[in-house]
Amino acid sequence: MRYLLLYIALFLCGHQLLSQSTLSELLQIYNTRSVPYISVEELKMLKEKEQVYLFDAREAKEHAVSRIPSATLVGFSEFSEELITARFPAKDSLIVVYCSLGIRSEEIAEKLVKAGYSNVRNLYGGIFEWKNKGYEVVDKAGNITDSVHTVSGTWAKWLKNGTKVY
């Protein structure tokens, strides 16, 4: 009986994820908008004009496949507030946090706000939206790549432009 209930719960969660037709609908389900979004276009423009600290809130294996240029891996499951505050002491600096779509990054951004950072943004659509808009990503050696880690086949549907890596 327990396995049947687990199967039904997983089926319903998966169905809800797959049934979303737009990124906006997906993010409305998973995010609270507790941290303001920044669009990929805004980020691209800001990176060309001023200092932006770009934090990658994905796991190390995802970051190893590709990242937005100049991003620092802060991780999700291994996130350490102490390491961030030691390495980035200026709490008024512009920080943009991203993940695959902007869900995990909101949670990490919330932790940064609670730690006293006052200028934190969540990248709307994450690295998937960045790549979908045609912007470059780089591999761990810093070379331009077309590959993006998509976590699973379920999440991969949101990456429209690039090579999907699982």
N, C-alpha and C positions, 0 to 999 in steps of 0.2 A: 504494500500500500504506500509506504514511504517513497519508493522508487517511482511509482505512478504519479504521485503528487509532484515530485521533483521534475519528472519528464514534462508534465503539463505546465509547470512554472517556466521551465526553460523554453518550451515551445511558444508560450505566450510572450515572453520577453523577446525572443528572436523574431517572432512575427511582428511585434510592435516596432522593432528596429528596422526590419525590412520594409515595412509598410510606409515609412516616411518617404515622401516624394521630393522634399526639398531639404536643403541643409538647415534652413531656418526652422522648419518643423522639428527636425531632429534636435537641434540645440535648445529649442523651447522645452523639450521633454527633459533633457539632462542637465541644463544649466539654470542657475538662478539669476544670472546677470549681476551678481554681487560685485563683480569687477568689470569695469567698462571694456567693451570690445574696441579693437582697432582693426581696420580692414587691411588686407595685404597691400593695397595700393597706398594707403596712408603710411604703412610701415616702410615700404620701398622708398617713398619720398623722404621720410624722416631720416632713414639710414644714410641718405646722400647729403643731408644738411647738418645733422647734429649727432651727438653721442647717444646711442641707444644700446642698452644692455639687453641682449636677446638670450633668453633662457629656454632651453629645450627640456620639457617636462616628460619626455618619453623615456623608455628604458634604454639602457646602454646598447642592446642589440639592435634597436631601431635606429639610434643615433649613428651607429657604426655603418649602416647602409647609406644613409644620407642625412644631411642637415641643411638648414638655411645658413648661408655663409655668415661667419662671425658668431654663430650661436655657441653658447656654453651649455654643456650637459649638466642639468641639475637633477635629473631623474624624477621618477614618480615614487616608486616603492622605496628607493634609497635616498630620498630627499632629506637634506640636513640643513635646518635653519642656521645652526651654528657655523657650518662651513660657508654658507652664503654671507652671513653678516661679517665674518672675518675677511672674506675676499672682496666683498662689495659694501664697504662701510657707509658710503654716502646714501642716506635713506631718501633723499629727494631726487635721485637720478631717475631718468625714464627707463623703466624695465618693461619689456614685452615678453610674455610667457606664451609658448606654443606647445602643442602636442600634435597628434594626427589631425584632429578636427576641432579642438577647442574645449573639450570636456575635462580631461585630466588637468589641462593647464589652468582651468578656472580654480580647481582645488589648490593647486600649488600657488597661484596668484593670491588666493585668499590667505594662505599661510604667510606670504610675504607682507601683505597688508597688516595682518595681526602682529607681525614682527616689527612694524613701524615704518615700512616703506610706503611712501605717500603718492608715488607716481607710477602705478602698476597698471598694465593693460593686458588683456587676453586677446590673442590673435584669432580673429573670427575665421573659422574654417581650418585653422592650423596649417601644417605643412602641406596637406592635401590641397587646400585652396591656393596656397602659394604656388605650388606646382601646376595646378589647373589653370592658373592665370599666365603660365608660361615663364615664370621666374626660375632662376637657376638654383639648383641644390648641388651640394658637393659631398663627396665620400669622405672617409676618415683621413685620407691622404690629402684632401683639399682639391681633388680633381672634380671637374664638373661631371655629373652623372645624371642619368635619366631614371634611376632606381629610387623607389621609396618603399620603406617597410610599411605594410598595410595591416599588420597585426593578425588579421584573419580574413577569410573570404567574405565574411559578413560586412566588415568595415571597408573592404576593398572597393565596394561599389561606389564609394564617394571619391575615389581617385580616378579622374577621367583622363589625365594627361601624364603619362609616365609609365615606367615598368614596375609592376606590382611585385614586391618581394614579401614572402611570408616567413 
